[in-house]
Structure formats: structure tokens, C-alpha cells
Amino acid sequence: MKQKVAVLGPGSWGTALAQVLAENGHEVRIWGNNKEQIDEINTHHTNQHYLPDLVIPESIQGKLSLEECIEEADAVLFVVPTKAIRSVAQEFTAKCKNQPLIIHASKGLEQGSHKRISEVLMEEIPTEKRRGVVVLSGPSHAEEVAVHDITTITAAGEDLAQASYVQQLFMNDYFRIYTNDDVIGVETGAALKNIIALGAGAIHGLGFGDNAKAAIMTRGLAEISRLGVAMGANPLTFIGLSGVGDLIVTCTSVHSRNWRAGNLLGKGHSLDEVLENMGMIVEGVSTTKAAYELSQQLNVEMPITEAIYKVLYEGEEVKQAAKEIMLRDGKTENEFSI
């Protein structure tokens, strides 16, 4: 059945997901606040800054007005940076005149509150203006989805019927969706893997090889699982697509902004230089701070996250941070120690 879907955020991931929806026959509108970018989408059917090689389906309509974008939408997909989620949700609430399903495909934790994105959305969007909230997350690079590379991700919602609706919206012969009812686990895995990707990139930048990469990914997954379980997640979620799957793709690919940022840090660049060089949001930087503070609050041991926090926010050298982790007291290998 053809659905009206509003996509909020014309970055690389928002654009790639809009393409999937349009190719599946849905009516798609995409909102952004950069007039030149929206004009480019409508006139040239491209988004050069984010996906330079993609020709966007002509049926996708770019909108500068949020009210026009969400008008009579069956579903609204939030794909804006974590720091903008609350303000965009507030604007959505002020202008929404119906009750669409809310979907989000952003990955992070809110600064200060340490809240997951679905928590922020439910705080800001009253029940009369949303049918529910579903998380769309998993191992996916926008650059690969845009060229129809085979991709599998997860739609997570407390109401599995709503997750199944999202599954049907997006699924096709190159983009496969699995459903899950563990919203906490899916969101936690999505957010925290960016921290480990920074570390994996830094390890590469220092010149270490596959042994070190395997170590940081495996023990990083243990950290993600520990914090997620402390927050109420199902531990099995972390051996699925939004856990180990997302961790693999983010820690091993040059498409990953977080890996690239970590790589530059490992090569000796300052954080300011790295962020200026990237030209896009590196969610792992802010997520590191939120996760570190949350781990202190919940008394969860996260030495890799703590080491990356020291590099980003206390000016410690990457090589020294890696050395400190290696020289920690010996531990027993299980999901609750590192």
C-alpha cells in the first residue's frame, strides 16, 4: 500500500532512506533548512555534498517548510543529528495536525540527560500526535544503500505490529528489515558502537594491525553489552544486527565517519582539526561523553570508553591511553569484566 512518508534530515542517511522509500512506491517528502540543498534536490535530483554519485528519484520532493513536509503523513522519519532531535521534535509537535507513526534512524545519546533518542521523542511528542515510536538501526552505510548494496537492519518497537509496518515500508530485494521489541538494546548498540569505532580508527592511525582491531572490537562489544544490560536491554540483542553487526561495519570501513575521525586522532591530529576535516557530524565524539558519564552514574566498568573520553576531553595522547588499557590488572573473560 502506498504511504505518505516525511523524512526529516537530508543528510547522507536520510537521503538514502528516502530513496529506498521512493523506490518502494511511497510518496516521499524530505525536509531540510538549507535552501540551496533543497533546491538542488528538487531541480537536479542530486545531493552532492552528502552522496555525490547518487541520482535521487524525481518523485522525492524537497521541502523547506516542516509543516508542508509532514502534512497528512502516515509516517515521519527523523534522521537529524542527536543534538537536534529535541528541537525538531518540538517544532514537529507545534505543526503536526494528525497522528503519524514516528520512526527514527539517528544514533546517539542526548548530552546532559543521557537519554536515548526514542525517550526524547516520546517526551516532546504527545500521544495524540504519534501512533508510536519505532527505531530503525543496524549495519548500514548510506553510500552502499544508495547503490543497492545488500543491507540488513532492524526495526525495533515496543509494539511489534508497528515494527512490522516499518518492515513493510522499507523492505525490498536489497534492503531487508528484521523486527525486534528490544528498543533499549537496539538504541544502545547503535549509539555506543560509534565510540568503539573511534578507538578502532585510532588503533589503525597508530599503526597497529588486525590483532589490535579484533581486541578493541571484541572487548568494546563487552562494554556495550554491560552498559546496555544495566539500562534494561536484552543481552541477546548485542549479538545481532544492531550490536555486533553495526560494530563490524562501523569499525572496519572508510565509509565510517567515526573510524576516519579516530584514524586522524591516531595519526596525531587534534580533535578540532579532525572535526574541521570531517565536515560532517561525528556522533561518537558527543556519545563518548554521554556514555562515560552514564557509566559513572550506573557504576558500569567501561575502560575503552574511559580511555577515549580522556583522549577527546582531557587531552591524553592516544598511545598513552592504549598503553594504560593494556597494563590494567588481569581479568577473567566474561561479559561483565574487561
Kinemage of the C-alpha trace (Angstrom):
@kinemage 1
@onewidth
@group {chain A} dominant
@subgroup {mainchain}
@vectorlist {calphas} color= white
{ca met a 1} P 0.000 0.000 0.000
{ca lys a 2} L 1.340 3.433 -0.960
{ca gln a 3} L 2.125 5.550 2.098
{ca lys a 4} L 2.977 9.213 2.616
{ca val a 5} L 6.331 9.439 4.410
{ca ala a 6} L 8.084 12.593 5.609
{ca val a 7} L 11.869 12.352 6.044
{ca leu a 8} L 13.336 14.964 8.385
{ca gly a 9} L 17.017 15.428 7.597
{ca pro a 10} L 18.558 15.425 4.087
{ca gly a 11} L 21.983 14.142 5.114
{ca ser a 12} L 23.516 11.014 3.590
{ca trp a 13} L 21.420 8.531 5.608
{ca gly a 14} L 18.185 10.480 5.285
{ca thr a 15} L 18.688 10.756 1.532
{ca ala a 16} L 19.490 7.048 1.129
{ca leu a 17} L 16.424 6.032 3.159
{ca ala a 18} L 14.240 8.434 1.167
{ca gln a 19} L 15.479 6.722 -1.978
{ca val a 20} L 14.532 3.279 -0.615
{ca leu a 21} L 11.037 4.517 0.240
{ca ala a 22} L 10.540 6.182 -3.147
{ca glu a 23} L 11.707 3.087 -5.000
{ca asn a 24} L 9.186 1.077 -2.969
{ca gly a 25} L 6.414 3.251 -4.412
{ca his a 26} L 5.729 5.545 -1.462
{ca glu a 27} L 5.128 9.295 -1.633
{ca val a 28} L 8.248 10.826 -0.081
{ca arg a 29} L 8.973 14.360 1.057
{ca ile a 30} L 12.304 15.315 2.614
{ca trp a 31} L 12.786 18.359 4.858
{ca gly a 32} L 15.883 20.460 5.456
{ca asn a 33} L 16.673 24.082 6.327
{ca asn a 34} L 19.359 24.689 3.680
{ca lys a 35} L 17.640 26.333 0.689
{ca glu a 36} L 20.445 25.565 -1.752
{ca gln a 37} L 20.373 21.877 -0.806
{ca ile a 38} L 16.577 21.599 -1.098
{ca asp a 39} L 16.629 23.467 -4.427
{ca glu a 40} L 19.306 21.038 -5.657
{ca ile a 41} L 17.175 18.040 -4.655
{ca asn a 42} L 14.130 19.446 -6.458
{ca thr a 43} L 15.885 20.806 -9.552
{ca his a 44} L 18.834 18.496 -10.187
{ca his a 45} L 17.736 15.442 -8.147
{ca thr a 46} L 21.140 15.228 -6.503
{ca asn a 47} L 22.634 15.842 -3.054
{ca gln a 48} L 26.253 16.465 -3.949
{ca his a 49} L 27.596 17.301 -0.505
{ca tyr a 50} L 26.464 14.023 1.046
{ca leu a 51} L 26.071 11.489 -1.785
{ca pro a 52} L 27.830 12.951 -4.829
{ca asp a 53} L 27.262 9.951 -7.116
{ca leu a 54} L 23.555 9.463 -6.403
{ca val a 55} L 20.735 10.477 -8.735
{ca ile a 56} L 17.705 10.881 -6.461
{ca pro a 57} L 14.300 9.644 -7.691
{ca glu a 58} L 12.432 12.576 -9.214
{ca ser a 59} L 9.350 11.707 -7.164
{ca ile a 60} L 11.082 12.826 -3.929
{ca gln a 61} L 10.001 16.349 -3.030
{ca gly a 62} L 12.363 18.575 -1.039
{ca lys a 63} L 10.678 20.881 1.466
{ca leu a 64} L 11.930 23.909 3.405
{ca ser a 65} L 8.670 24.062 5.368
{ca leu a 66} L 8.400 21.396 8.056
{ca glu a 67} L 4.638 21.896 8.152
{ca glu a 68} L 4.323 21.153 4.423
{ca cys a 69} L 6.621 18.152 4.706
{ca ile a 70} L 4.643 16.414 7.464
{ca glu a 71} L 1.159 17.333 6.198
{ca glu a 72} L -1.073 14.209 6.179
{ca ala a 73} L 2.000 11.957 6.553
{ca asp a 74} L 1.368 8.341 7.537
{ca ala a 75} L 4.899 8.096 8.945
{ca val a 76} L 7.565 10.647 9.870
{ca leu a 77} L 11.207 9.568 9.812
{ca phe a 78} L 13.645 11.549 11.976
{ca val a 79} L 17.207 11.404 10.574
{ca val a 80} L 18.712 14.533 12.133
{ca pro a 81} L 21.789 14.672 14.404
{ca thr a 82} L 21.174 13.670 18.014
{ca lys a 83} L 21.722 17.217 19.259
{ca ala a 84} L 18.866 18.443 17.037
{ca ile a 85} L 16.323 15.729 17.893
{ca arg a 86} L 14.621 17.585 20.743
{ca ser a 87} L 14.281 20.923 18.948
{ca val a 88} L 12.997 19.307 15.724
{ca ala a 89} L 10.546 17.195 17.756
{ca gln a 90} L 9.260 20.348 19.412
{ca glu a 91} L 8.754 22.016 16.028
{ca phe a 92} L 7.062 18.878 14.724
{ca thr a 93} L 4.652 18.861 17.680
{ca ala a 94} L 3.753 22.505 17.134
{ca lys a 95} L 2.920 21.910 13.452
{ca cys a 96} L 1.576 18.347 13.304
{ca lys a 97} L -2.184 18.073 12.666
{ca asn a 98} L -2.578 14.291 12.553
{ca gln a 99} L -1.137 11.172 14.249
{ca pro a 100} L 1.646 9.591 12.157
{ca leu a 101} L 3.938 6.777 13.209
{ca ile a 102} L 7.271 8.227 14.350
{ca ile a 103} L 10.397 6.433 13.112
{ca his a 104} L 13.955 7.466 13.884
{ca ala a 105} L 17.208 6.398 12.303
{ca ser a 106} L 19.605 8.585 14.312
{ca lys a 107} L 22.298 7.127 16.574
{ca gly a 108} L 23.394 8.722 19.833
{ca leu a 109} L 22.603 9.733 23.405
{ca glu a 110} L 21.406 13.204 24.350
{ca gln a 111} L 24.006 15.312 26.093
{ca gly a 112} L 23.275 16.149 29.720
{ca ser a 113} L 20.215 13.940 30.117
{ca his a 114} L 21.932 10.806 28.651
{ca lys a 115} L 18.529 9.842 27.230
{ca arg a 116} L 18.011 7.600 24.241
{ca ile a 117} L 16.503 9.231 21.164
{ca ser a 118} L 13.153 7.447 21.480
{ca glu a 119} L 12.869 8.759 25.051
{ca val a 120} L 13.403 12.317 23.827
{ca leu a 121} L 10.842 11.863 21.049
{ca met a 122} L 8.228 10.481 23.444
{ca glu a 123} L 8.857 13.348 25.866
{ca glu a 124} L 8.388 16.007 23.203
{ca ile a 125} L 5.658 14.472 21.015
{ca pro a 126} L 2.374 13.870 22.875
{ca thr a 127} L 0.477 10.627 22.284
{ca glu a 128} L -2.266 12.374 20.318
{ca lys a 129} L 0.348 13.334 17.714
{ca arg a 130} L 2.068 9.937 17.356
{ca arg a 131} L 0.846 6.383 16.809
{ca gly a 132} L 4.063 5.066 18.309
{ca val a 133} L 7.854 5.258 18.007
{ca val a 134} L 9.965 2.743 16.086
{ca val a 135} L 13.771 2.671 15.848
{ca leu a 136} L 15.418 1.838 12.517
{ca ser a 137} L 19.041 0.809 13.023
{ca gly a 138} L 21.749 -1.646 12.061
{ca pro a 139} L 24.907 -2.168 9.970
{ca ser a 140} L 24.463 0.252 7.091
{ca his a 141} L 26.462 2.804 5.147
{ca ala a 142} L 24.373 5.279 3.181
{ca glu a 143} L 26.909 5.133 0.338
{ca glu a 144} L 26.254 1.417 -0.107
{ca val a 145} L 22.474 1.551 0.291
{ca ala a 146} L 22.430 4.270 -2.385
{ca val a 147} L 23.933 1.831 -4.923
{ca his a 148} L 21.641 -1.035 -3.853
{ca asp a 149} L 24.286 -2.985 -1.954
{ca ile a 150} L 22.692 -5.770 0.103
{ca thr a 151} L 21.853 -4.412 3.572
{ca thr a 152} L 20.032 -5.843 6.600
{ca ile a 153} L 18.938 -3.750 9.573
{ca thr a 154} L 16.411 -3.794 12.435
{ca ala a 155} L 13.090 -2.081 13.122
{ca ala a 156} L 12.580 -2.054 16.885
{ca gly a 157} L 9.412 -1.082 18.679
{ca glu a 158} L 7.591 -1.988 21.860
{ca asp a 159} L 4.602 -2.705 19.599
{ca leu a 160} L 5.742 -5.354 17.121
{ca ala a 161} L 2.825 -4.562 14.806
{ca gln a 162} L 4.274 -1.070 14.373
{ca ala a 163} L 7.760 -2.510 13.811
{ca ser a 164} L 6.238 -4.816 11.162
{ca tyr a 165} L 4.660 -1.784 9.461
{ca val a 166} L 8.115 -0.184 9.199
{ca gln a 167} L 9.488 -3.504 7.936
{ca gln a 168} L 6.953 -3.471 5.105
{ca leu a 169} L 7.628 0.200 4.302
{ca phe a 170} L 11.311 -0.371 3.647
{ca met a 171} L 11.864 -3.998 2.614
{ca asn a 172} L 12.862 -4.840 -0.959
{ca asp a 173} L 15.361 -7.034 -2.822
{ca tyr a 174} L 18.443 -5.190 -1.494
{ca phe a 175} L 17.197 -3.742 1.807
{ca arg a 176} L 15.991 -6.299 4.352
{ca ile a 177} L 14.461 -5.447 7.731
{ca tyr a 178} L 14.130 -7.658 10.819
{ca thr a 179} L 11.827 -6.733 13.701
{ca asn a 180} L 12.768 -6.580 17.382
{ca asp a 181} L 10.965 -5.461 20.548
{ca asp a 182} L 14.147 -4.503 22.447
{ca val a 183} L 14.200 -0.757 21.834
{ca ile a 184} L 16.741 -0.136 24.611
{ca gly a 185} L 19.212 -2.663 23.229
{ca val a 186} L 18.905 -1.531 19.619
{ca glu a 187} L 19.350 2.145 20.504
{ca thr a 188} L 22.204 1.462 22.906
{ca gly a 189} L 24.089 -0.662 20.387
{ca ala a 190} L 23.559 1.972 17.700
{ca ala a 191} L 24.909 4.777 19.862
{ca leu a 192} L 27.825 3.096 21.606
{ca lys a 193} L 29.372 1.380 18.584
{ca asn a 194} L 30.440 4.841 17.381
{ca ile a 195} L 32.697 5.143 20.446
{ca ile a 196} L 34.418 1.850 19.671
{ca ala a 197} L 34.768 2.878 16.021
{ca leu a 198} L 36.701 5.957 17.158
{ca gly a 199} L 39.006 3.620 19.077
{ca ala a 200} L 39.373 1.222 16.142
{ca gly a 201} L 40.297 4.109 13.874
{ca ala a 202} L 42.798 5.403 16.415
{ca ile a 203} L 44.418 1.963 16.653
{ca his a 204} L 44.823 1.965 12.875
{ca gly a 205} L 46.198 5.508 12.924
{ca leu a 206} L 48.827 4.395 15.437
{ca gly a 207} L 49.930 1.682 13.012
{ca phe a 208} L 48.620 -1.380 14.836
{ca gly a 209} L 47.183 -4.314 12.894
{ca asp a 210} L 44.388 -6.850 12.865
{ca asn a 211} L 45.144 -8.302 16.313
{ca ala a 212} L 44.551 -4.925 17.930
{ca lys a 213} L 41.456 -4.314 15.795
{ca ala a 214} L 39.951 -7.632 16.891
{ca ala a 215} L 40.770 -6.872 20.513
{ca ile a 216} L 39.103 -3.467 20.619
{ca met a 217} L 36.006 -4.662 18.744
{ca thr a 218} L 35.516 -7.744 20.922
{ca arg a 219} L 36.137 -6.041 24.234
{ca gly a 220} L 34.241 -2.997 23.022
{ca leu a 221} L 31.212 -5.217 22.461
{ca ala a 222} L 31.572 -6.406 26.066
{ca glu a 223} L 31.399 -2.778 27.232
{ca ile a 224} L 28.377 -2.016 25.071
{ca ser a 225} L 26.611 -5.101 26.410
{ca arg a 226} L 27.389 -4.274 30.046
{ca leu a 227} L 26.016 -0.763 29.842
{ca gly a 228} L 23.042 -1.856 27.741
{ca val a 229} L 22.061 -4.586 30.203
{ca ala a 230} L 22.387 -2.096 33.080
{ca met a 231} L 19.944 0.133 31.183
{ca gly a 232} L 17.470 -2.726 30.764
{ca ala a 233} L 18.406 -4.223 27.391
{ca asn a 234} L 18.181 -7.873 26.378
{ca pro a 235} L 21.809 -9.143 26.168
{ca leu a 236} L 20.969 -11.218 23.072
{ca thr a 237} L 20.360 -8.007 21.113
{ca phe a 238} L 24.091 -7.284 21.181
{ca ile a 239} L 24.957 -10.387 19.162
{ca gly a 240} L 22.501 -9.273 16.473
{ca leu a 241} L 22.434 -6.699 13.694
{ca ser a 242} L 22.315 -3.618 15.909
{ca gly a 243} L 25.054 -4.991 18.169
{ca val a 244} L 27.939 -6.914 16.641
{ca gly a 245} L 26.650 -6.244 13.114
{ca asp a 246} L 26.722 -2.475 13.441
{ca leu a 247} L 30.012 -2.683 15.330
{ca ile a 248} L 31.698 -4.594 12.487
{ca val a 249} L 30.579 -2.242 9.738
{ca thr a 250} L 31.466 0.906 11.701
{ca cys a 251} L 34.869 -0.288 12.913
{ca thr a 252} L 36.172 -1.652 9.611
{ca ser a 253} L 35.147 0.743 6.851
{ca val a 254} L 36.479 4.002 5.439
{ca his a 255} L 32.813 4.984 4.945
{ca ser a 256} L 32.556 5.336 8.735
{ca arg a 257} L 32.993 8.937 9.875
{ca asn a 258} L 33.813 7.754 13.377
{ca trp a 259} L 36.523 5.370 12.127
{ca arg a 260} L 38.001 8.110 9.938
{ca ala a 261} L 37.960 10.576 12.832
{ca gly a 262} L 39.687 8.072 15.111
{ca asn a 263} L 42.255 7.326 12.430
{ca leu a 264} L 43.173 11.011 12.257
{ca leu a 265} L 43.415 11.201 16.056
{ca gly a 266} L 45.761 8.209 15.998
{ca lys a 267} L 47.928 9.979 13.438
{ca gly a 268} L 48.380 12.875 15.855
{ca his a 269} L 45.756 15.407 14.759
{ca ser a 270} L 43.914 17.410 17.399
{ca leu a 271} L 40.188 16.930 17.904
{ca asp a 272} L 39.472 20.403 16.482
{ca glu a 273} L 41.488 19.589 13.363
{ca val a 274} L 39.691 16.282 12.974
{ca leu a 275} L 36.199 17.754 13.244
{ca glu a 276} L 37.071 20.550 10.815
{ca asn a 277} L 38.467 17.988 8.362
{ca met a 278} L 35.368 15.762 8.546
{ca gly a 279} L 32.866 18.442 7.600
{ca met a 280} L 30.007 16.302 8.991
{ca ile a 281} L 28.707 15.338 12.432
{ca val a 282} L 30.850 12.713 14.188
{ca glu a 283} L 28.293 11.326 16.641
{ca gly a 284} L 30.854 9.233 18.536
{ca val a 285} L 32.519 12.334 19.988
{ca ser a 286} L 29.477 13.550 21.916
{ca thr a 287} L 28.296 9.983 22.609
{ca thr a 288} L 31.619 9.228 24.324
{ca lys a 289} L 30.969 11.974 26.852
{ca ala a 290} L 27.371 10.892 27.496
{ca ala a 291} L 28.285 7.190 27.784
{ca tyr a 292} L 31.230 7.883 30.087
{ca glu a 293} L 29.043 9.974 32.397
{ca leu a 294} L 26.303 7.341 32.286
{ca ser a 295} L 28.766 4.560 33.112
{ca gln a 296} L 29.892 6.517 36.177
{ca gln a 297} L 26.280 7.053 37.209
{ca leu a 298} L 25.370 3.355 36.802
{ca asn a 299} L 28.724 2.091 38.146
{ca val a 300} L 29.481 0.151 34.954
{ca glu a 301} L 33.124 -0.507 34.114
{ca met a 302} L 33.966 0.780 30.597
{ca pro a 303} L 37.754 1.208 30.292
{ca ile a 304} L 37.829 1.615 26.487
{ca thr a 305} L 35.165 4.309 26.647
{ca glu a 306} L 37.020 5.953 29.527
{ca ala a 307} L 40.281 5.919 27.563
{ca ile a 308} L 38.631 7.514 24.523
{ca tyr a 309} L 36.979 10.076 26.804
{ca lys a 310} L 40.410 11.029 28.170
{ca val a 311} L 41.763 11.470 24.634
{ca leu a 312} L 38.810 13.587 23.482
{ca tyr a 313} L 38.136 15.662 26.588
{ca glu a 314} L 41.288 15.614 28.723
{ca gly a 315} L 43.957 15.817 26.026
{ca glu a 316} L 45.613 12.471 26.725
{ca glu a 317} L 47.714 11.039 23.892
{ca val a 318} L 46.182 8.082 22.060
{ca lys a 319} L 49.277 5.915 22.513
{ca gln a 320} L 49.324 6.539 26.274
{ca ala a 321} L 45.606 5.716 26.554
{ca ala a 322} L 46.142 2.408 24.730
{ca lys a 323} L 49.086 1.568 26.987
{ca glu a 324} L 47.032 2.198 30.129
{ca ile a 325} L 44.349 -0.240 28.962
{ca met a 326} L 46.921 -2.939 28.226
{ca leu a 327} L 48.541 -2.559 31.656
{ca arg a 328} L 45.325 -2.920 33.653
{ca asp a 329} L 45.090 -5.771 36.142
{ca gly a 330} L 44.385 -9.205 34.656
{ca lys a 331} L 40.705 -10.150 34.328
{ca thr a 332} L 38.558 -13.196 33.665
{ca glu a 333} L 36.947 -13.083 30.240
{ca asn a 334} L 33.183 -12.828 30.547
{ca glu a 335} L 30.534 -10.298 29.624
{ca phe a 336} L 30.871 -8.339 32.872
{ca ser a 337} L 34.612 -7.776 33.060
{ca ile a 338} L 37.336 -6.420 30.825
